[in-house]
Amino acid sequence: MKASASKLELLERCPAAGALSAAWFESTPDQIAGTGRHRFMQRAAELGRDAALVEIPADAPWRAQCEALVLDDVPAGDYELAYAYDTATDTARFLGPWLDRAYDVSATEVSGTADLVCPPTAERPRWLVVDFKGDDDVAPATVNLQVGFYALAVARLYGVDEIDVAIGYLRHGGGIRWDRATLGDFDIEAVASRVRDVASRIATARAALTAGAGLDYAVGMHCRWCSSLTFCPANTATARAWIAGDAPSTDALAKLSDEDAGRAWALSKALEEQVERVRAVLRERALVRGLPLPDGERLVPVETATRTLVFARAEAALRARFGDQVDAFIERSLTNEAVTKLAKQLAAGKGQKKALDGLWSELEGAGAVKRGAFVQLRVKKPKGGAAPVDAQDGES
């Protein structure tokens, strides 16, 4: 697996993964959605929000989140800019915009694509690099190696020693939670040292593998995002054992200590990812000629036609035939973000939060708000240590 910005923290934990082959898979739905959101944000800055929304297919899974996104505090800049950092010469070069990860780099270069790069302004005298994520926390901006890599590349390219960095968590409700930091000269040098160290440890692992020596694979939650997962001896051995029927029973799992149960959880998530990747490969094969199944049945490709309504035209055509009866069949909705936007009309600046709270109280008083809750499992970073590698938005 080649080192890239989004894989640096994974490879820092497990440099042996860099010695393994990487399986090619089509972009995951999350990666496609991430790129779609970035394109929308750029086009919204260029054309306006409404025009940018028109460009998103009506059935795109990320359309609803784009409709809800609040872009007021997203700085102006350029999206999807690719860079390469040469670990041998400590220099960087700009590769181009929107390369879709098709990097042309040398053996000593590490590449990556920054979600957003913003030049200095009168209000912000430093360059700013932004990495957008989903809801799951990653390492803080002060020590995040991915966003630090982008800062390093920009610093070397433009000869500056201070870079602003930010991680923007794109919430499904439309808000953006920001984690911001400024990396000074010592911080940027620390990033360069970490990147060079990762590259060196990968080279050592590759040499050891070529010589036939065993490698030390670090198994954990980060395995879910490893493109070498299907070639990893540490994971494939366990997967084969579980497929063969040697998976631990529920009684055995109940007797595990909390520490062992936690390791089993991490392993199960890695195996889950491995199974999904295997299914993706087999699906592509089945789409070509089908596959025989063990019970005598056959997995065959079946094409199903789908229809998506163009709302404005469909409403007009149906209303012409059925009149006001159509109103009973039109689904209308209001998002929390719509309430936030309306509340901005009631007050300016710091008074907006009070106005928003008041509007929500008014809606609750009118019985217009339903409250609920759900429980989800999320990975929380350890105190005083590096955060776990978690969900990536966009880059692979």
N, C-alpha and C positions, 0 to 999 in steps of 0.2 A: 504494500500500500504506500503510495506516495504521500509525503507530508504536504498538507495544505492548511490554511489558516483555521478552518473549522475542525480539523482533526488534531491540532497541536496539543491540546490538553489531554486528549485520549492517548496520543503517542507519548506524552510526557509520563503518563501512568504506565503505559505498556509499550515500550519501544520495540519489543519483539514483534508486535503487529505490523510494524513498518517493514519487517523482513519477509512477510508473507505476501502471496499474490492477493489481488483484490478482485472481488467478483463485481462485474458490471451489472447494475440494475437501473431500470428506468427511474426517473425522478419519482420520489414518493409523493402522495397527495399533499402532505405538509410542505414539501419543498416547492411543488408547483404553486400551491396557494401562497407561499411566502413570496415567490417571484411575482405572482399576480398582484399581490398587495403593493409591492415596491413599484411596479409599473404604474399602478393606479395613483400612488402618491406622487410620482413624477409627473404624470399627465395632468393631475389635478393642479399642480403648481404651474404647468404650462398653459393649460386650456381652461381651467376652472373645474370645480368639483362635478357639476352636472354633466359637462361634456365628457369628463373622464369616466363617469359611471356608464355612459352610453356605450363606451368601448368594451365594457366587460360583458361577456356572454350572459344571458339571462339565467342559464342553468349552472353557471360557475359556482362551485361550493364556497368560494371566498367572496362572492358578491355581497352577501349580507353583512359581512364584517366591514367591507369597504364602505358600504352605505352608512354604517354606524361610526366609522372612524372620525375622531376629532383631530383635525390637522392644524389647528390654530397655532400650536406651539412647536410644530415641526419646522426646523430651520431650512432655509433655502440652500440647495446644493445639488450635486450630481449623484445619480443613483447607479448602483451596480458597476463600480469602477474596480478593475482588476489590477493587482500589483504583484511583483516578484521581488523577493529579498534574497540576495546571494550570501549564503553563510560563509563562503570562502573569502569574499572581498569586502563584506560589510557594506554593500551598496544595494540600492533598490532601483527598479525601473517600473514605469507605467506600461501596462499591457494593452489597455483599452476598455471601453465600456460595453456592458451587456455581452460578454463573451460566452455566457452559458457554461462556464467552467471548462472551456476548451483552451487550456493553457499550453503555450509553447515555451517551455522553460528548460534550462540546463540541469544537469545532475546535481549541482550544488545550490539550486534555487528552490525556495519554498514560495508557493503562490497562494493567492486568495482574493476574494472579491468583497469589497466593502459595500455594505448596503447603501450608505449615504456618506458623502464627503463634502464638507462645506468650507469654502475659503474664508479667510479672516474678514471681519467687518469692523466698523467703527465701534460697535457695542461689544464685540468679541474679537480681540486682537490676535487670537490664535486660530490655527486650523482646527477643525472639528471632524472627527470620524464617528459614525453612528452604526451600531449593529442592532437590528430589530429581532426580537424574540417573541415567542408565544407567552403563555401564562406561567410556565415552569421556570423557576429561578436557575440562573447559571452563576458562575463565579462573579463576584463584584467587579465593577468597572475598574477599580484601582489595581486589581491583580488579574483581570481576565486576559488570558493569553491570546484569544482570538482578536478582540478589539485592540489589544496591545500590539499585535502584529501589524494591524492596519496603521496604527499610530507610528510604529517604527518605520514602515515603508514610506509614509508621507514625510516623516522627519528627515529620513535620509535623502529622499527625492528633492526636497525643497531646502535642505540645509538649515532646519530649525531645531531647537532643543526643548520646545514645550508644545504639547499637543493636547487639546481638549478631547475627551472621549465620552461616549454615552451609550448606554444600553436602553433601548426603548421596548418595554414589554407591551405588546399590542393586545389589549383585552378584547374579549369577544363582545362586550357591551359597547365598545367604541373608544374607551379612554386609553391613554398611553401612560404607563407608569415608568418614570425615568430614574435611571441610576447614572449619575454624572461624576466625572473626576477630571483632574488635570494632571497629565503625566509630564514631569520635569525631566531634565537631562539624565539624572541617576535612574529614574524609573524606566526611561526608554532604553538605557544601556542594560538594565536588568532584563528587559524583554529580549533584547538582542542576544544576551548571554543564554537565556532559556531556550531560544529558538536554535542557536548554534549547538547547545547541549543535546537537544532532542535529535538534531540531524546527526551528531556524532554517535549517539547511542544507537540510532537506527543503523548507521554504517557498521558499527561493531556487531550488532545482531545479525545483519546480513552476512557478514564475514563468518560468523560462528555457524550460521545455518548452512552456508556453502561447505564449510569444513566438516559438517555432519554432527556438530555439537548440539546438545539440547538447549532450548531457550526457556527462559522464565516468563511465562505468560501471566499477566495480572488480570484475573477474572473479577468482574464487578458490573455495576449498573452501566458503566461506560461501554460495555460490550455491545449494547443494543445499537450503537451508532457506528460500529466498526465494519468497514466494507470488506475486511478480511475474515469476518466471523465464520463463514462457512469453511474456511481453510484452517481454522485455529484448532490445534490438537486438544487444548484444554477444554474447549466447548464441544467439539465433535465427539470426543470420547464419551462424554456424559450424555449427549443427545442419542448416540447409538445405544447406550445402556438403557436409557429411558424408553426408547422405541422398542427395544427387545423385551420390555416388560420388567425391567429392573428399577423402575421409578419407585421411590419410597411410598409406602402405604400411608393412608390418613392417620392410622394409629402411630406409625413411626414418626410422622411429622409432628404429631401432638406431643411427643416425648422430647423433641428437640429443645435445646436451650434457646434463649432469645437470640444469642449471637449466631448459633447455627441456623436458626430459623431465618434470620436476616440474610445470611449467605445463601440459603436455599431460595429466598425470594429474589435476590439479585440474579441467581442462576436461572430461575424460571423465566424471568423477563428476557434474559439473553437468549434462552432457548425459544421463547415465543417469537422473538425477532428472527431467529434463524429459520424457524418453521415458516414464517411469513415470506422470507426471501426464497426458500425452496418452493413454496406454493407459487410465487410469482414466475419463477423459471418454468415450472411444470405447466402453468397456465398458458404461457406463450407457446409451449410445445403442443398443448392440447388444442389451441386455437388453429393450428395448422392442419392437423390430421386426426385429432381425437386421441384418447388413451384408453386401453382396456383396463378394467378394474378387477381386483382379485375375485369378486363374487360373480363374475360373468357379465356384469353390466359394462357399459362403456360411457366414458366421458366424452361428449361431443359438443362442438360449437353450435350454438343456436342463435341466430340473429333476431333481435326483438326491436321492432320499430318504436320510437318514442316521439311524443309530440309536446312541444312547449308553446304556450300561448304568448303572443305579443300583446301585452295587456291593453294598451290604448286602442289598437285596431280591433281586438277581439271584443272589447266592451262596446265599441261603436256598432259592430255588426250584430251582436246579440241584443243590444238595446233597440236597434231598428226592428228586430223581429219580435222581441218579447216586452219591450217597453220597460216600465219601472219594476217588473218582476225580477229583473236582473240584480237589483240592489240586494235582494235576499241571498244571493249566491256569491256576492263579491266579498272576499275576505279582506278586512281592513285591520291594520295593526298600528300600535304606537310603541316605540322603543323608549327605554330609559334615556337614551341620548337625545331623543326628540324633546323630552321634558327639559333636559339640560340646556338645549339650544333656545327654547322658548324662555327659560328663566333669565337668560342673558339680556333679554329686553327690559327686565325689571330693574336692573341695577348695573353699575359699571365697576370695574376693578375689584377691590377687595370685598365689595358689597354683594358680589354675585353668589358667594357661597351661602350667605344668609338668605338671599332671595330664593335660591334653589331649595334650601331646607324648608322655607316657608311654603313654597309651592308644593313640595311633597306632602307637607302636613295638611295642606288644603285638599289635595287629592285623596289622602287617607281619610280625612273627615267626610268626604263625599262618598266613601266606600268604593273608590276607583282604583284601589291598590290591593293586590293580593300578595301576601308574604309567604315565603316558603324557604326551605333549606335542603341541601343535599350534602352528602359526605363523599369526598374523593381522596384518594391517596396521592400525595405528592412527595417528592424527594426534597428534604430540607438540608441545606448545606451545613456541615459541621462547624462548631465554633472554633475560631482560631486556626482554621485550616482551609485548604482549597475546597471550593465547592465541587460537588459531583458534576461530571459531564451530563448535561440533560438535553431536553428537546432543542433542536436547532430549527431556526426559521430561515428557510431559503437555501443557504449554501450547504454543499456536501463535500 
